[in-house]
Amino acid sequence: MKRLFLFIPITLFITVLIFETLNAFDDGIVNLTRRRGNNEGCTCHGLTVSAPVKATITGPSSVRAGDTAEFRLKITGGPLVRGGCDISAANGLVITSPLDTMLQRMLASANVYELTHKWPKLPASDTVTFIYRYIAPNTPGSFDTLYANANSVNYDSLDTGDMWNYAADKVISITSSIGIINISETPSGFSLSQNYPNPFNPVTKIRFSTKENGNARLAVYDLTGKEVSVPVNGYIRAGSYELSFDGRGLSSGIYFYRFTAGGHSETKKMILAK
């Protein structure tokens, strides 16, 4: 009889242990991206990467030193009843965004924090999207890398049938800070002015305004539509601003600059003549 009483608690303990092991990462996991050359990935959802799962990091390819930019991790493929993630940066910082309440920032190793899901996220239109922010290091002229892995699970409390994959590493150019002057804190509305002088060589001034606090972006493109610079990318307060754009590293030609803020966007043309 004593053996029966002893067997029952042990059986219950093993059952609970197995259940907790299978569900241990419902509230996220860190330190499993390729940031430190890891290759084990999210092995709780299978031992190898699964090609059907696609994970993509989207966001600007260049960020000014010390600036904050918004990025997204998009997950498709696999069972994708729910999706989870681990997001990290080689040198800069990854932080949560108010646009996504399903991410949390956790300590991965000494003084290094990464982002992971609070709970596996439901897909929308067959895609799970996590939104986060990246703070560039104060090292202009260098490069940084964003890493991520993602799981696509059937959410049945078992690890069979679940899948995961790495996102392609996102390399970011850390550009020199460009001085931005706040001209007024009471703008009349959204606006983007023509740069002056125009044509220019190699520096020109661009004025822009937004009447809303929030994320703003001013990007420069060449004739092919390739993004060549992002002088403004992050949170700014309502106001009118002037920045000095330096085209010293660009070839002569026609460029376009687009300012986006508060749901508005406008594009203008400028000419660099060396």
N, C-alpha and C positions, 0 to 999 in steps of 0.2 A: 504493500500500500504506500509505503514511504517512497519507493522508487517511482510510483505513478505520480505522486505529488511533486517529486523532483523533476520528472520528465516534462510535466505540463509547463512550469515556469521556463525551463530551458527552451522548449518548443516555441513558446510565445516570444521569448527574447530573440531567437533566431529569425522568427517571422518579422518582428519589428525591425531588426537589423537589416534584413534584406529589403524591406519596404523603404526604410530610410536611405539605404544606399542607392536604390533606384530613383529616389526622389530628392536626393541630396542637393541637386543643383537647380531645383525649381526656382530658388531665389538668387541665382547667378553664380558665376565663377570667374576668377581672374588669373593672370599669369600663365595663360595658355595660348597667347598669340605668338608670332614669330619674332617678337621684339628682342628676345635674348637668344635667338637661333633655335627656339623650341621647334620640334616637329611632331610632338605627340598630339597636339590639337585637343579637340573635345572628345577624348576617348570614352567618356561615359556614354556616348551615343554611337559607338562603333570604333573599331581600331584604326580604320583608314578613312581618308577623305572620300567623299561621294561626289562624283562629277555632276549628277543631276542638280545638286545644290549650288546655286550661284549667289555669291556675296560680293557686292560692289560698293566701294567707298566713293561718294561723289562730293565735290566741293572745289574750291579754287586751287589752281596749281601753283600759285604764289601768294604769300602772305607777308605783310611788312613785319619787321622785327618788333616783337612785343605786342602785336595786334591780335585781336580775337576774330575768328572766322567760324562760320557755320558749316557743318558737314553732315552727311547722311550715310547710314549703312543700310543698303537695300538687300533683302534676302528673298530669293525665289527658288522654286523647285523642291523636290523631295516630298514627303508627306505634308509638311507645312500646315498641320492643324494649329501649331503654335511655333514661334521662333524665338531663339535667344542669342546672346552675343557676348563677346569679350573684345574690347576696343582699347588700343594703347598707342602711345607715340614714343619715338626713339629719344627725342630731346625736349620737345615742347610739352605742354600739358593738355590733357583731355578733361573737359568738365561737362556737367549736365547743362541742358538747355531748358528754359521754361516751356518750350514747345513740346517737350516729351517728358511725361511724368513716370514713364516706365523704366528709366535708367537710374542707376545709382553709381556712386564713385567709391571704390574700395581699395584698400592698401594691397598692392601686389607683392612688393618687396620693400626693402629699406628706402623710405622717402619717394617711392614710386607708386602712383595711383593709376588705376585703370577703370574703365566703365564696363558695367555689365547690367543685365536685365534684373529688375526686382522680381519679376514673374514672367514666364514665357508669354510672348505677345501674340495676339490674334492678327491674322493677315487682313489686309484690305485690298480688294482686287487682285488676289493671288500674290501679294507682296507684303512682307513685314518690313517696316521702315523704322529705324531708330535715328533720332535727330540729336546731335550733340554739338558742342563747341570746342574749338582748339585754340590754345594760346601759343603763339609762336615764340621761340626763344629769342633773346636779344643778341643774336649773332648774324647780322646782315651779311649777305654774300655766301651763306652756307646753305645746306639742304637738310631737311628733316623728313621723316617717314612715319606715316600712319599705318597701323596694322589692325587687323580684325579677323576673328573667325566667327562663324555663325552656325547654329544648329537648326535643323528643320525636323520637328518631331511629330509623331502621331498622338502624343499626349494621352497614352493609355496606361501610365504608371509602370510601363515596362521599357527596357532599353532596346528590345528587338524592333527592327523596322525603322528606327530613328537614323538620321543622317546628319553629317556636318561637312563643312568645307572652309578653307581659308579664303579671304578676300585678297585680290591682287594688292600688293603693297602700294600705297599712295605716296609718291615722292613730291615734296613741297619745296619750292624755292623760297628762301627767306630773303626778302629784298630790303633795301635801305629805307629807313623811315623818311617820309616826306612831310615837311612841315605843313600843318593845317591850321589856318587862322580862323577863329570864330569872329565873324564880322558883326553879327547881331543875334540876340536870343529871342527876338520877336519877328519871325519871318511872316510874310503875308500868305505863304503857301509853298507848294512844291515847285521847284524851278531848277533848270540847268542852263547856264549861260554859255555863250560861245567863248572858247578859249581865246586868250590874247597874250602876246601877239599871235597872229595866225596868217601866214606860215610862221614857224618858230624854229630856233636853233640855239641850244638844244633844250631850253627851258621855256615853259609857258604856264600861264595861270588859268585855273578853272574855278569858277564859282558855282555853288549849288546851295539849295535851300530845302528844308523839310520842316513841316509844322508839327510833326509827331516824333516823340521819343521812340527809339527802336532800332532795329537793324537797318543798315544802309550799305549800299555797295556802289562803287564807281570802278568800272573796269575798262581797260583799253584793248582794242582788237585791231589786228591788221586787216588787209583787204580780203584775206582768205577766211576771215572769221575766227582766226586763232587768237586766244587770249594771251596778251603779251605782258600785261601788268594789271595789278589790282591795288590802286593807291588807297582805296577806302573799302573796308570789309569788316563790319562789326557794329556794335552798338554806338549810336551817337544821340545826343540830346537835340531837341527841336532848335533850329537856328539856321543862320546863313553862314556859309563857310567859303574860304578860298584856300586852294592848295597850289603848290608849285610842282608841276610835273616835269621830270627830267627825262628827256628822250635820248640821253647820251649813248645808251647801249643799243639803240634801235637804228635801223637803216632808214635812209630818206624815203619818203613816200606818204601815202594817205592812210590815216588811221581813224578809227571811230571810238568814241568814248560814251559809255552808257551809265546813267545814274539811276538807281532804283531805291525807293524808300516809301514806306507807308502805303504800299499797294500801287504806287505810281512808278512810271519808268519813262525815260527820255534819252534819245541818242543824238549826238552831233558829230560832225566830221572835223578833223584837223589835219594840217599838213606839216610834216617835218622836212625841212629843206636844209641840208647840210652843205 
